[in-house]
Structure formats: C-alpha cells, structure tokens
Amino acid sequence: MKLTDLPHRTLAIVRGRDREAALRTVLTLAEEGITAAEVSLTTADALWVIERARRELGPDAALGAGTVLTAHDAARAADAGASFLVTPGLVPDLVTDGAIQLPILMGALTPSEVITAVRSGVLAVKLFPASLGGPAHLEALRAPFPEVSFVPVGGIDTEQAIAFLSAGAVVVGVGSPLIGDAASGGDLAKLRTRAARWRAALAGEVTA
C-alpha cells in the first residue's frame, strides 16, 4: 500500500450506527472517486461492512479497519478483508505479533509517541487528534521527523485538509465533515455533494 497513490490524498473514515448505511456510504464514496476508506470497528457490525465492501470493491481497493485496539481486533479485521489497520493510539503489539502482516497507521500525538510508533515499523503515523495542534503541530513534528509519513486525523474540514497537506501530510483522514450522517442512514445525495466539493477543494477548484 502506497499512501501517496491514494486518490485526492484522502482517507475517508466511516463510522455509523447502521451497517447497511455504512456499506452504502463506502460504496458511494468509491463511486465518487474517494476510494480509500477506513471502517471503524465502532461501526455497527463493522466486520460485516468490511467483508461486503471488499466483495463489492475487489481485492485491490484500499479498504481498512479503524479503531483497532488489540491483536484480536486486527486478526478479525484481516479475516474480513481489511488491507490495512488504523489505531487511535500506540498499540505496539500489533507489529510484534508475527501473525499480523497488514500495514498499520498507528496513532500518535507527541514526539515520544512518534518515536515509539516509528520504531514499531508502521507504515505511517496517524496524527491524532490533529485538531489539538493543527498544521503548526505537524510542521513542528516534521522538523525532527522529516522522513515520517504523517496522516492527520480528527476534526479536519477542507480548509484544514489543504493546510495539513501544505504542512507536509502525505494523506489526510476525514470523518464527519465528509461523511456527515450517511453511515447512520443519512441522505446519500448529500454525501455525493460533499464528496464532489471535497474533491474540488483539494484540487484547488473551489474554496470551502
């Protein structure tokens, strides 16, 4: 998995109360060109959503599991068809567990946490919650860690996404500003509109 290849440098974070709606959300985003998605394990019947989405999107889709807290979570997500794992914080045993072979985006916020995550051999560091320090925090972290791939997540709208990417993020993770209530049964037409605006904003075609 190469993060720089993700369309629109965007990882959509899908979390909702309705499994059918969550599945429709993942598939609708893919139709709208936002093809990299993380299904949080806090979503209703999340493993079912991942399994069905994998079946619909095919083996090459960037479809991951988020809010992974244990090796057991990771193993179940892998069995369901996840191609990468995302954690909210440091979970080093995911890397040391030899049974888990998937790329990991591990959550970190402080320099010490970034060091721990990087030494674990993760694909990227999920800067979370990114809203606490904003793009300035990312810029500060990149000074001592210029080779680390950072993926800011948490409270990021289009304006902030552009600022984080300008500050050196390889990808941004976006949840409710893009997903809204779609994964809990909300209007998919509105999701399509938000997706189109997100794509256009990140392409520099409109301001958000």
C-alpha positions as a Markdown table, in Angstrom:
| # | Residue | x | y | z |
|---|---|---|---|---|
| 1 | Met | 0.0 | 0.0 | 0.0 |
| 2 | Lys | 1.5 | 3.3 | -1.1 |
| 3 | Leu | -0.1 | 6.3 | 0.7 |
| 4 | Thr | 0.9 | 8.8 | -2.0 |
| 5 | Asp | -1.2 | 6.9 | -4.5 |
| 6 | Leu | -4.4 | 7.3 | -2.6 |
| 7 | Pro | -6.8 | 9.4 | -4.7 |
| 8 | His | -7.2 | 13.0 | -3.6 |
| 9 | Arg | -4.8 | 12.2 | -0.8 |
| 10 | Thr | -7.8 | 11.4 | 1.3 |
| 11 | Leu | -8.7 | 8.6 | 3.6 |
| 12 | Ala | -12.4 | 8.6 | 4.4 |
| 13 | Ile | -13.3 | 7.4 | 7.9 |
| 14 | Val | -16.7 | 5.7 | 8.0 |
| 15 | Arg | -18.4 | 5.2 | 11.4 |
| 16 | Gly | -22.1 | 4.8 | 11.9 |
| 17 | Arg | -25.0 | 3.1 | 13.6 |
| 18 | Asp | -26.5 | 1.2 | 10.6 |
| 19 | Arg | -24.5 | -1.5 | 8.9 |
| 20 | Glu | -26.4 | -1.2 | 5.6 |
| 21 | Ala | -26.0 | 2.6 | 5.6 |
| 22 | Ala | -22.3 | 2.2 | 6.4 |
| 23 | Leu | -21.8 | -0.2 | 3.5 |
| 24 | Arg | -23.7 | 2.1 | 1.1 |
| 25 | Thr | -21.5 | 5.0 | 2.3 |
| 26 | Val | -18.3 | 3.2 | 1.5 |
| 27 | Leu | -19.6 | 2.2 | -2.0 |
| 28 | Thr | -21.0 | 5.7 | -2.7 |
| 29 | Leu | -17.7 | 7.3 | -1.8 |
| 30 | Ala | -15.9 | 4.9 | -4.2 |
| 31 | Glu | -18.3 | 5.8 | -6.9 |
| 32 | Glu | -17.5 | 9.5 | -6.3 |
| 33 | Gly | -13.8 | 8.8 | -6.6 |
| 34 | Ile | -12.9 | 8.7 | -2.9 |
| 35 | Thr | -11.8 | 5.1 | -3.0 |
| 36 | Ala | -9.7 | 4.8 | 0.2 |
| 37 | Ala | -11.8 | 4.1 | 3.2 |
| 38 | Glu | -11.4 | 3.1 | 6.8 |
| 39 | Val | -14.3 | 1.4 | 8.5 |
| 40 | Ser | -14.1 | 2.0 | 12.2 |
| 41 | Leu | -14.7 | -1.1 | 14.3 |
| 42 | Thr | -17.1 | 1.0 | 16.4 |
| 43 | Thr | -19.5 | 0.9 | 13.4 |
| 44 | Ala | -22.5 | -1.4 | 13.8 |
| 45 | Asp | -21.4 | -4.8 | 12.5 |
| 46 | Ala | -18.2 | -3.4 | 11.2 |
| 47 | Leu | -16.6 | -6.7 | 10.1 |
| 48 | Trp | -19.7 | -7.4 | 8.0 |
| 49 | Val | -19.4 | -4.0 | 6.4 |
| 50 | Ile | -15.7 | -4.6 | 5.6 |
| 51 | Glu | -16.4 | -8.1 | 4.2 |
| 52 | Arg | -19.3 | -6.9 | 2.0 |
| 53 | Ala | -17.4 | -3.8 | 0.8 |
| 54 | Arg | -14.4 | -5.9 | -0.1 |
| 55 | Arg | -16.6 | -8.2 | -2.1 |
| 56 | Glu | -18.1 | -5.2 | -4.0 |
| 57 | Leu | -14.9 | -3.2 | -4.5 |
| 58 | Gly | -12.5 | -6.1 | -5.3 |
| 59 | Pro | -9.1 | -7.2 | -4.0 |
| 60 | Asp | -7.2 | -4.0 | -4.8 |
| 61 | Ala | -9.3 | -1.4 | -3.0 |
| 62 | Ala | -7.7 | 0.5 | -0.2 |
| 63 | Leu | -10.2 | -0.7 | 2.5 |
| 64 | Gly | -9.1 | -0.7 | 6.1 |
| 65 | Ala | -10.3 | -1.2 | 9.6 |
| 66 | Gly | -10.0 | 1.6 | 12.1 |
| 67 | Thr | -10.1 | 1.9 | 15.9 |
| 68 | Val | -8.1 | -1.3 | 16.1 |
| 69 | Leu | -7.1 | -1.8 | 19.8 |
| 70 | Thr | -5.9 | -5.4 | 20.1 |
| 71 | Ala | -4.2 | -8.1 | 18.1 |
| 72 | His | -7.6 | -9.9 | 18.2 |
| 73 | Asp | -9.3 | -6.9 | 16.6 |
| 74 | Ala | -6.5 | -6.9 | 13.9 |
| 75 | Ala | -6.9 | -10.6 | 13.2 |
| 76 | Arg | -10.7 | -10.4 | 12.8 |
| 77 | Ala | -10.3 | -7.3 | 10.5 |
| 78 | Ala | -7.8 | -9.1 | 8.4 |
| 79 | Asp | -10.1 | -12.1 | 8.1 |
| 80 | Ala | -13.0 | -9.8 | 7.0 |
| 81 | Gly | -10.8 | -8.4 | 4.2 |
| 82 | Ala | -9.2 | -5.3 | 5.6 |
| 83 | Ser | -6.0 | -4.4 | 3.7 |
| 84 | Phe | -4.6 | -2.1 | 6.4 |
| 85 | Leu | -5.2 | -1.2 | 10.1 |
| 86 | Val | -5.6 | 2.1 | 11.9 |
| 87 | Thr | -5.2 | 2.6 | 15.6 |
| 88 | Pro | -6.2 | 5.7 | 17.7 |
| 89 | Gly | -3.0 | 5.4 | 19.8 |
| 90 | Leu | 0.0 | 3.3 | 20.4 |
| 91 | Val | -0.6 | -0.4 | 20.1 |
| 92 | Pro | 2.9 | -1.8 | 19.6 |
| 93 | Asp | 1.9 | -5.4 | 19.9 |
| 94 | Leu | 0.1 | -5.2 | 16.6 |
| 95 | Val | 3.5 | -5.0 | 15.0 |
| 96 | Thr | 5.3 | -7.5 | 17.2 |
| 97 | Asp | 2.6 | -10.1 | 16.6 |
| 98 | Gly | 4.0 | -12.1 | 13.8 |
| 99 | Ala | 0.6 | -13.3 | 12.6 |
| 100 | Ile | -0.4 | -9.8 | 11.5 |
| 101 | Gln | 1.0 | -8.9 | 8.2 |
| 102 | Leu | -1.1 | -5.8 | 7.3 |
| 103 | Pro | 0.3 | -2.2 | 7.0 |
| 104 | Ile | -0.5 | -0.2 | 10.1 |
| 105 | Leu | -1.3 | 3.5 | 10.6 |
| 106 | Met | -0.6 | 3.9 | 14.3 |
| 107 | Gly | -1.9 | 6.8 | 16.3 |
| 108 | Ala | 0.5 | 9.2 | 18.0 |
| 109 | Leu | 0.5 | 12.9 | 19.1 |
| 110 | Thr | 3.7 | 13.6 | 20.9 |
| 111 | Pro | 7.4 | 13.3 | 19.8 |
| 112 | Ser | 7.9 | 10.3 | 22.2 |
| 113 | Glu | 4.8 | 8.6 | 20.7 |
| 114 | Val | 6.0 | 9.2 | 17.2 |
| 115 | Ile | 9.4 | 7.6 | 18.1 |
| 116 | Thr | 7.6 | 4.6 | 19.6 |
| 117 | Ala | 5.4 | 4.2 | 16.5 |
| 118 | Val | 8.2 | 4.5 | 14.0 |
| 119 | Arg | 10.4 | 2.0 | 15.9 |
| 120 | Ser | 7.5 | -0.4 | 15.7 |
| 121 | Gly | 7.8 | -0.4 | 11.9 |
| 122 | Val | 4.5 | 1.1 | 11.0 |
| 123 | Leu | 3.5 | 2.3 | 7.5 |
| 124 | Ala | 2.6 | 5.8 | 8.8 |
| 125 | Val | 1.9 | 7.8 | 11.9 |
| 126 | Lys | -1.7 | 8.8 | 12.3 |
| 127 | Leu | -1.5 | 12.3 | 13.9 |
| 128 | Phe | -4.5 | 12.2 | 16.3 |
| 129 | Pro | -6.3 | 14.2 | 17.3 |
| 130 | Ala | -4.9 | 16.6 | 14.7 |
| 131 | Ser | -7.3 | 19.3 | 15.8 |
| 132 | Leu | -5.4 | 19.9 | 19.0 |
| 133 | Gly | -2.3 | 21.4 | 17.5 |
| 134 | Gly | -3.4 | 22.0 | 13.9 |
| 135 | Pro | -1.0 | 22.3 | 11.0 |
| 136 | Ala | 1.6 | 24.1 | 13.1 |
| 137 | His | 1.9 | 21.0 | 15.3 |
| 138 | Leu | 2.6 | 18.9 | 12.2 |
| 139 | Glu | 5.2 | 21.3 | 10.9 |
| 140 | Ala | 6.9 | 21.2 | 14.3 |
| 141 | Leu | 7.0 | 17.4 | 14.3 |
| 142 | Arg | 8.3 | 17.2 | 10.8 |
| 143 | Ala | 11.4 | 19.1 | 11.8 |
| 144 | Pro | 12.9 | 16.2 | 13.8 |
| 145 | Phe | 11.0 | 13.6 | 11.8 |
| 146 | Pro | 11.3 | 14.6 | 8.2 |
| 147 | Glu | 11.1 | 11.1 | 6.8 |
| 148 | Val | 8.0 | 10.0 | 8.7 |
| 149 | Ser | 4.7 | 9.8 | 6.8 |
| 150 | Phe | 2.1 | 11.6 | 8.8 |
| 151 | Val | -1.7 | 11.2 | 8.3 |
| 152 | Pro | -3.6 | 13.8 | 10.3 |
| 153 | Val | -7.0 | 12.7 | 11.6 |
| 154 | Gly | -9.6 | 14.4 | 13.7 |
| 155 | Gly | -11.8 | 17.4 | 13.0 |
| 156 | Ile | -10.4 | 18.1 | 9.6 |
| 157 | Asp | -12.5 | 20.0 | 7.1 |
| 158 | Thr | -11.5 | 21.0 | 3.6 |
| 159 | Glu | -9.7 | 24.2 | 4.6 |
| 160 | Gln | -7.7 | 22.3 | 7.3 |
| 161 | Ala | -7.0 | 19.5 | 5.0 |
| 162 | Ile | -5.3 | 21.8 | 2.5 |
| 163 | Ala | -3.3 | 23.4 | 5.3 |
| 164 | Phe | -2.2 | 20.0 | 6.6 |
| 165 | Leu | -1.2 | 18.8 | 3.2 |
| 166 | Ser | 0.7 | 22.0 | 2.7 |
| 167 | Ala | 2.4 | 21.4 | 6.0 |
| 168 | Gly | 3.7 | 18.0 | 4.8 |
| 169 | Ala | 1.0 | 15.4 | 5.5 |
| 170 | Val | 1.0 | 12.6 | 2.9 |
| 171 | Val | -2.7 | 12.0 | 3.3 |
| 172 | Val | -5.5 | 13.4 | 5.5 |
| 173 | Gly | -8.1 | 11.4 | 7.2 |
| 174 | Val | -11.6 | 12.8 | 7.2 |
| 175 | Gly | -14.7 | 11.7 | 9.0 |
| 176 | Ser | -17.8 | 13.7 | 9.8 |
| 177 | Pro | -17.1 | 16.8 | 7.6 |
| 178 | Leu | -17.3 | 14.4 | 4.6 |
| 179 | Ile | -19.4 | 11.5 | 5.8 |
| 180 | Gly | -22.0 | 13.5 | 7.8 |
| 181 | Asp | -24.8 | 11.2 | 8.9 |
| 182 | Ala | -24.6 | 9.0 | 5.8 |
| 183 | Ala | -23.3 | 5.9 | 7.7 |
| 184 | Ser | -26.2 | 6.1 | 10.1 |
| 185 | Gly | -28.9 | 6.3 | 7.4 |
| 186 | Gly | -28.5 | 9.9 | 6.2 |
| 187 | Asp | -29.0 | 11.2 | 2.7 |
| 188 | Leu | -26.6 | 9.7 | 0.1 |
| 189 | Ala | -27.3 | 12.5 | -2.4 |
| 190 | Lys | -25.9 | 15.0 | 0.2 |
| 191 | Leu | -22.9 | 12.7 | 0.7 |
| 192 | Arg | -22.3 | 12.8 | -3.1 |
| 193 | Thr | -22.4 | 16.6 | -3.0 |
| 194 | Arg | -20.0 | 16.7 | -0.1 |
| 195 | Ala | -17.7 | 14.3 | -1.8 |
| 196 | Ala | -17.7 | 16.4 | -5.0 |
| 197 | Arg | -16.9 | 19.6 | -3.0 |
| 198 | Trp | -14.2 | 17.8 | -1.1 |
| 199 | Arg | -12.5 | 16.6 | -4.3 |
| 200 | Ala | -12.8 | 20.0 | -5.9 |
| 201 | Ala | -11.4 | 21.8 | -2.9 |
| 202 | Leu | -8.4 | 19.6 | -2.6 |
| 203 | Ala | -7.8 | 20.1 | -6.4 |
| 204 | Gly | -7.9 | 23.8 | -5.8 |
| 205 | Glu | -11.0 | 24.3 | -7.9 |
| 206 | Val | -13.2 | 25.8 | -5.1 |
| 207 | Thr | -12.7 | 27.2 | -1.6 |
| 208 | Ala | -14.6 | 25.6 | 1.3 |
